Amino acid sequence: MAGYGVRKRETAVLAGGPADGVRIKVTDRPSVLQVTRPCGAEVPADDVRVEALYIYRRDLRVDDEPLRYGFDPASP
């Protein structure tokens, strides 16, 4: 099969939320991206880190580069 094993990398831009305007490279157009931001812990614990989690979903109406991922305000 032609192209077997070839993975396409494309530019995408994140819209809204804490990563608004960030441009990234994605492979195979994932439908969801996860963005994390470290949080400071008052009392650090060994081998434990705390991060805020944000979800971005691909805008299926955009078919050309840059792909667009919109912030999901219902992120956990």
ROMAR-250504 format. One record per residue: residue number from 1; residue in one letter; x, y, z of N, C-alpha, C, CB in turn. Coordinates in nm, 4 decimals, always signed. Glycine has a CB too. Layout:
// residues N
(atom NUM A (X Y Z) (X Y Z) (X Y Z) (X Y Z))
...
END
This chain:
// residues 76
(atom 1 M (+0.0854 -0.1161 +0.0000) (+0.0000 +0.0000 +0.0000) (+0.0904 +0.1228 +0.0000) (-0.0974 -0.0005 +0.1223))
(atom 2 A (+0.0647 +0.2164 -0.0898) (+0.1439 +0.3385 -0.0986) (+0.1236 +0.4233 +0.0253) (+0.1074 +0.4182 -0.2242))
(atom 3 G (+0.2333 +0.4758 +0.0793) (+0.2239 +0.5631 +0.1957) (+0.2127 +0.4901 +0.3278) (+0.1078 +0.6525 +0.1807))
(atom 4 Y (+0.2206 +0.3566 +0.3248) (+0.2086 +0.2812 +0.4485) (+0.3192 +0.3228 +0.5449) (+0.2143 +0.1294 +0.4210))
(atom 5 G (+0.2838 +0.3558 +0.6656) (+0.3821 +0.3956 +0.7658) (+0.4186 +0.5432 +0.7607) (+0.5055 +0.3142 +0.7495))
(atom 6 V (+0.3715 +0.6150 +0.6598) (+0.4001 +0.7589 +0.6498) (+0.2959 +0.8334 +0.7308) (+0.4005 +0.8079 +0.5005))
(atom 7 R (+0.3433 +0.9170 +0.8219) (+0.2521 +0.9914 +0.9085) (+0.2642 +1.1389 +0.8750) (+0.2827 +0.9656 +1.0595))
(atom 8 K (+0.1539 +1.2037 +0.8498) (+0.1532 +1.3437 +0.8101) (+0.1561 +1.4349 +0.9318) (+0.0308 +1.3741 +0.7244))
(atom 9 R (+0.2514 +1.5291 +0.9316) (+0.2614 +1.6296 +1.0379) (+0.2087 +1.7612 +0.9832) (+0.4091 +1.6449 +1.0893))
(atom 10 E (+0.1224 +1.8264 +1.0627) (+0.0622 +1.9524 +1.0203) (+0.0698 +2.0545 +1.1330) (-0.0843 +1.9310 +0.9767))
(atom 11 T (+0.0634 +2.1802 +1.0950) (+0.0597 +2.2883 +1.1924) (-0.0833 +2.3058 +1.2414) (+0.1139 +2.4205 +1.1315))
(atom 12 A (-0.0966 +2.3313 +1.3698) (-0.2274 +2.3574 +1.4304) (-0.2130 +2.4751 +1.5251) (-0.2825 +2.2314 +1.5054))
(atom 13 V (-0.3233 +2.5452 +1.5455) (-0.3243 +2.6572 +1.6391) (-0.4326 +2.6318 +1.7437) (-0.3485 +2.7930 +1.5649))
(atom 14 L (-0.4005 +2.6630 +1.8701) (-0.4962 +2.6466 +1.9792) (-0.5709 +2.7779 +1.9982) (-0.4250 +2.6032 +2.1112))
(atom 15 A (-0.7024 +2.7698 +2.0145) (-0.7851 +2.8896 +2.0272) (-0.8593 +2.8887 +2.1601) (-0.8848 +2.8994 +1.9104))
(atom 16 G (-0.8460 +2.9985 +2.2346) (-0.9135 +3.0122 +2.3628) (-0.8360 +2.9461 +2.4749) (-1.0520 +2.9537 +2.3552))
(atom 17 G (-0.8857 +2.9631 +2.5954) (-0.8241 +2.8999 +2.7116) (-0.6832 +2.9487 +2.7396) (-0.8220 +2.7522 +2.6930))
(atom 18 P (-0.6116 +2.8773 +2.8245) (-0.4798 +2.9225 +2.8689) (-0.3717 +2.9143 +2.7615) (-0.4371 +2.8422 +2.9871))
(atom 19 A (-0.3933 +2.8369 +2.6559) (-0.2924 +2.8222 +2.5502) (-0.3336 +2.8943 +2.4222) (-0.2682 +2.6742 +2.5205))
(atom 20 D (-0.4179 +2.9954 +2.4343) (-0.4690 +3.0687 +2.3182) (-0.3547 +3.1195 +2.2306) (-0.5568 +3.1864 +2.3637))
(atom 21 G (-0.3614 +3.0858 +2.1016) (-0.2630 +3.1330 +2.0058) (-0.1393 +3.0468 +1.9913) (-0.2219 +3.2672 +2.0428))
(atom 22 V (-0.1237 +2.9455 +2.0746) (-0.0068 +2.8583 +2.0662) (-0.0161 +2.7765 +1.9377) (+0.0034 +2.7651 +2.1914))
(atom 23 R (+0.0946 +2.7726 +1.8623) (+0.1027 +2.6933 +1.7402) (+0.1859 +2.5687 +1.7692) (+0.1645 +2.7762 +1.6225))
(atom 24 I (+0.1372 +2.4555 +1.7203) (+0.2036 +2.3280 +1.7444) (+0.2048 +2.2452 +1.6161) (+0.1336 +2.2505 +1.8587))
(atom 25 K (+0.2784 +2.1357 +1.6180) (+0.2753 +2.0365 +1.5102) (+0.2017 +1.9144 +1.5628) (+0.4206 +1.9990 +1.4609))
(atom 26 V (+0.1063 +1.8642 +1.4831) (+0.0321 +1.7442 +1.5202) (+0.0524 +1.6386 +1.4120) (-0.1196 +1.7755 +1.5399))
(atom 27 T (+0.0367 +1.5138 +1.4493) (+0.0489 +1.4021 +1.3560) (-0.0840 +1.3298 +1.3469) (+0.1612 +1.3048 +1.3996))
(atom 28 D (-0.1307 +1.3081 +1.2253) (-0.2534 +1.2310 +1.1992) (-0.3807 +1.2954 +1.2545) (-0.2393 +1.0935 +1.2576))
(atom 29 R (-0.3814 +1.4263 +1.2685) (-0.5016 +1.5014 +1.3078) (-0.5773 +1.4430 +1.4270) (-0.5945 +1.5095 +1.1916))
(atom 30 P (-0.5187 +1.4397 +1.5439) (-0.5921 +1.3886 +1.6606) (-0.7165 +1.4739 +1.6857) (-0.5010 +1.3873 +1.7869))
(atom 31 S (-0.8208 +1.4132 +1.7356) (-0.9456 +1.4867 +1.7586) (-0.9412 +1.5685 +1.8869) (-1.0629 +1.3904 +1.7637))
(atom 32 V (-0.8578 +1.5280 +1.9821) (-0.8495 +1.5960 +2.1114) (-0.7035 +1.6131 +2.1500) (-0.9260 +1.5173 +2.2209))
(atom 33 L (-0.6718 +1.7298 +2.2060) (-0.5382 +1.7554 +2.2613) (-0.5520 +1.7860 +2.4088) (-0.4672 +1.8727 +2.1872))
(atom 34 Q (-0.4546 +1.7461 +2.4845) (-0.4508 +1.7712 +2.6280) (-0.3350 +1.8664 +2.6564) (-0.4357 +1.6378 +2.7091))
(atom 35 V (-0.3639 +1.9756 +2.7229) (-0.2620 +2.0735 +2.7610) (-0.2566 +2.0765 +2.9131) (-0.2932 +2.2165 +2.7017))
(atom 36 T (-0.1369 +2.0751 +2.9689) (-0.1235 +2.0834 +3.1138) (-0.0392 +2.2035 +3.1520) (-0.0618 +1.9550 +3.1702))
(atom 37 R (-0.0659 +2.2541 +3.2695) (+0.0103 +2.3655 +3.3257) (+0.0444 +2.3274 +3.4694) (-0.0707 +2.5020 +3.3190))
(atom 38 P (+0.1740 +2.3366 +3.5066) (+0.2116 +2.2996 +3.6433) (+0.1471 +2.3907 +3.7470) (+0.3628 +2.3034 +3.6588))
(atom 39 C (+0.1143 +2.3338 +3.8599) (+0.0609 +2.4080 +3.9742) (+0.1597 +2.3935 +4.0901) (-0.0825 +2.3562 +4.0146))
(atom 40 G (+0.1768 +2.4988 +4.1638) (+0.2656 +2.4921 +4.2793) (+0.1970 +2.4275 +4.3974) (+0.3142 +2.6305 +4.3171))
(atom 41 A (+0.2660 +2.3397 +4.4640) (+0.2125 +2.2753 +4.5841) (+0.2738 +2.3441 +4.7063) (+0.2430 +2.1204 +4.5846))
(atom 42 E (+0.1925 +2.3737 +4.8074) (+0.2427 +2.4402 +4.9273) (+0.3455 +2.3552 +4.9996) (+0.1283 +2.4734 +5.0210))
(atom 43 V (+0.3185 +2.2256 +5.0065) (+0.4127 +2.1347 +5.0714) (+0.4482 +2.0276 +4.9679) (+0.3517 +2.0707 +5.2042))
(atom 44 P (+0.5634 +2.0417 +4.9011) (+0.5999 +1.9434 +4.7988) (+0.6128 +1.8028 +4.8573) (+0.7312 +1.9837 +4.7315))
(atom 45 A (+0.5664 +1.7060 +4.7819) (+0.5769 +1.5656 +4.8230) (+0.6700 +1.4944 +4.7252) (+0.4354 +1.4961 +4.8274))
(atom 46 D (+0.7386 +1.3944 +4.7748) (+0.8298 +1.3192 +4.6889) (+0.7554 +1.2558 +4.5719) (+0.9022 +1.2113 +4.7696))
(atom 47 D (+0.8115 +1.2743 +4.4525) (+0.7595 +1.2122 +4.3301) (+0.6131 +1.2453 +4.3005) (+0.7749 +1.0636 +4.3397))
(atom 48 V (+0.5640 +1.3598 +4.3462) (+0.4270 +1.4009 +4.3185) (+0.4304 +1.5381 +4.2543) (+0.3406 +1.4018 +4.4480))
(atom 49 R (+0.3520 +1.5545 +4.1497) (+0.3383 +1.6858 +4.0889) (+0.1902 +1.7119 +4.0642) (+0.4204 +1.6959 +3.9565))
(atom 50 V (+0.1532 +1.8364 +4.0641) (+0.0143 +1.8760 +4.0426) (+0.0107 +1.9604 +3.9165) (-0.0442 +1.9544 +4.1660))
(atom 51 E (-0.0821 +1.9276 +3.8270) (-0.0947 +2.0018 +3.7029) (-0.2415 +2.0274 +3.6736) (-0.0284 +1.9261 +3.5865))
(atom 52 A (-0.2700 +2.1461 +3.6185) (-0.4044 +2.1768 +3.5707) (-0.4171 +2.1168 +3.4307) (-0.4320 +2.3329 +3.5700))
(atom 53 L (-0.5298 +2.0579 +3.3992) (-0.5530 +1.9894 +3.2728) (-0.6552 +2.0673 +3.1906) (-0.6011 +1.8443 +3.2969))
(atom 54 Y (-0.6225 +2.0909 +3.0634) (-0.7130 +2.1618 +2.9718) (-0.7281 +2.0779 +2.8452) (-0.6590 +2.3061 +2.9377))
(atom 55 I (-0.8485 +2.0752 +2.7908) (-0.8780 +1.9967 +2.6718) (-0.9093 +2.0900 +2.5550) (-0.9958 +1.9001 +2.6976))
(atom 56 Y (-0.8520 +2.0575 +2.4397) (-0.8786 +2.1300 +2.3145) (-0.9286 +2.0288 +2.2127) (-0.7500 +2.2052 +2.2615))
(atom 57 R (-1.0387 +2.0637 +2.1446) (-1.0991 +1.9732 +2.0458) (-1.0826 +2.0306 +1.9051) (-1.2495 +1.9498 +2.0772))
(atom 58 R (-1.0552 +1.9422 +1.8097) (-1.0322 +1.9868 +1.6721) (-1.1604 +2.0386 +1.6096) (-0.9752 +1.8730 +1.5874))
(atom 59 D (-1.1484 +2.1526 +1.5431) (-1.2595 +2.2121 +1.4691) (-1.2673 +2.1398 +1.3352) (-1.2408 +2.3683 +1.4499))
(atom 60 L (-1.3677 +2.0560 +1.3173) (-1.3801 +1.9737 +1.1976) (-1.4140 +2.0548 +1.0734) (-1.4850 +1.8683 +1.2188))
(atom 61 R (-1.4517 +2.1802 +1.0904) (-1.4819 +2.2658 +0.9749) (-1.3550 +2.3156 +0.9076) (-1.5677 +2.3847 +1.0177))
(atom 62 V (-1.2428 +2.3099 +0.9779) (-1.1149 +2.3559 +0.9234) (-1.0406 +2.2357 +0.8674) (-1.0294 +2.4288 +1.0322))
(atom 63 D (-1.0169 +2.2368 +0.7350) (-0.9536 +2.1227 +0.6704) (-0.8126 +2.1526 +0.6185) (-1.0397 +2.0756 +0.5569))
(atom 64 D (-0.7718 +2.2794 +0.6223) (-0.6391 +2.3188 +0.5752) (-0.5554 +2.3688 +0.6915) (-0.6495 +2.4271 +0.4663))
(atom 65 E (-0.4234 +2.3719 +0.6708) (-0.3346 +2.4258 +0.7739) (-0.3503 +2.5758 +0.7841) (-0.1886 +2.3899 +0.7444))
(atom 66 P (-0.3377 +2.6331 +0.9009) (-0.3236 +2.5602 +1.0262) (-0.4567 +2.5017 +1.0708) (-0.2674 +2.6514 +1.1347))
(atom 67 L (-0.4521 +2.3783 +1.1185) (-0.5708 +2.3188 +1.1787) (-0.6046 +2.4008 +1.3024) (-0.5485 +2.1669 +1.2144))
(atom 68 R (-0.7282 +2.3916 +1.3481) (-0.7692 +2.4711 +1.4642) (-0.8253 +2.3789 +1.5713) (-0.8741 +2.5785 +1.4243))
(atom 69 Y (-0.7790 +2.4026 +1.6936) (-0.8287 +2.3300 +1.8102) (-0.8854 +2.4322 +1.9074) (-0.7158 +2.2440 +1.8774))
(atom 70 G (-1.0113 +2.4164 +1.9427) (-1.0781 +2.5094 +2.0326) (-1.0807 +2.4581 +2.1756) (-1.2190 +2.5358 +1.9848))
(atom 71 F (-1.0665 +2.5511 +2.2682) (-1.0698 +2.5188 +2.4111) (-1.2067 +2.4660 +2.4480) (-1.0346 +2.6423 +2.4970))
(atom 72 D (-1.2088 +2.3591 +2.5251) (-1.3328 +2.3018 +2.5760) (-1.3510 +2.3513 +2.7192) (-1.3310 +2.1444 +2.5692))
(atom 73 P (-1.4447 +2.4450 +2.7407) (-1.4614 +2.5006 +2.8750) (-1.5122 +2.3995 +2.9770) (-1.5557 +2.6168 +2.8698))
(atom 74 A (-1.5574 +2.2836 +2.9306) (-1.6033 +2.1806 +3.0230) (-1.4880 +2.0869 +3.0617) (-1.7191 +2.1002 +2.9603))
(atom 75 S (-1.3640 +2.1313 +3.0375) (-1.2475 +2.0496 +3.0740) (-1.2542 +2.0129 +3.2206) (-1.1157 +2.1239 +3.0435))
(atom 76 P (-1.2070 +1.8906 +3.2495) (-1.2087 +1.8488 +3.3903) (-1.1184 +1.9357 +3.4758) (-1.1664 +1.7030 +3.4030))
END
